[in-house]
């Protein structure tokens, strides 16, 4: 070839400026970029967060990639298919590939617009596919040249080729050999500026564990699944030093199950203590005692987010949280006593609830020493048990998380009644905080 073949990875999120917006460079794109560069392939991340649609079009047109990969989750549906239509007309020779949670769940819905879909953990299979595509001088119409059945998670309907390969979950040993995410293609100054405006920090995200062994009714885990894996801590801390070198001073640990393995958590706390970098994380309510809370605080943890969900024991069981109200109360009190800020998420209007149980949740939220609270109506993610149970869901709808009191399915609850209750509770919470 006269020029080096190119891969573009598109993250099709354009910022909304919602108060709920938490902006981070897309780690999945950074991880794929690192794997592609390890294979000596040229790659450009197109992160749309701070761009306009026209700027992104121009960037892709100038780059002229042979392969365009687009990440799709439920809230990015509209943008994903908009990109597909534009690439077909603006870059007609490019191979168009979809990946991410929604593509993993519904690959058939992408097959008409995309040449190929990679499902699940594609850290190895997608880069290897790209390498072979270029080595074999393949095109959109000659993909059969490639050993298609060797790429984990590949799904395609291309002429006479029909491929539906099983997804994989990489082992701890495989993950330990992965390169660090390549963060070189992001607008770090804009991300840091937005976080400074938000809370005075320069925060970015990191993953230290993958997967979650629990099956909450409303949760969907199409990519990492139920297989819980810990990353090698040497690699984690090498990545933390990379993050510090880019000017960040705070971490958002984005793991679903960061506090699940207490031994791993204790080792993390020992190693991060004294590094002068603050961090926040999600936590389960179970397993938290004063000792672990104190260790976390001394190691730089400034805030913990708990999915308490409800103040109704019956609703908590319905959600299959595998935790009790007492677990939640204990966790909040232990973190609070240790000097860690505690934020809690709640869901109101769950299928099977009554107005009485919703009011229990409002009272529960106000009874706890919390620093921040938020309320949402149920959000039935594709792939969750809740999604399968509710009726009237449009799976192709471009749902937006900031519409926090808008149902995307047929609910027996009046959104206006819920909105009034939420607003009343938030006012009471603010008054309570003024007195504390």
Helices and strands as residue ranges (DSSP letters): E 6-11, H 27-38, E 42-47, H 53-63, E 67-71, G 74-76, H 77-90, E 95-99, H 101-105, G 107-109, E 116-118, H 125-135, G 143-145, G 148-150, E 154-158, E 161-164, H 172-176, H 188-199, E 203-206, E 209-210, E 229-230, H 233-245, E 250-253, H 262-272, E 278-283, H 290-298, E 301-309, H 313-318, H 325-338, E 341-347, H 355-367, E 372-376, H 385-389, H 415-435
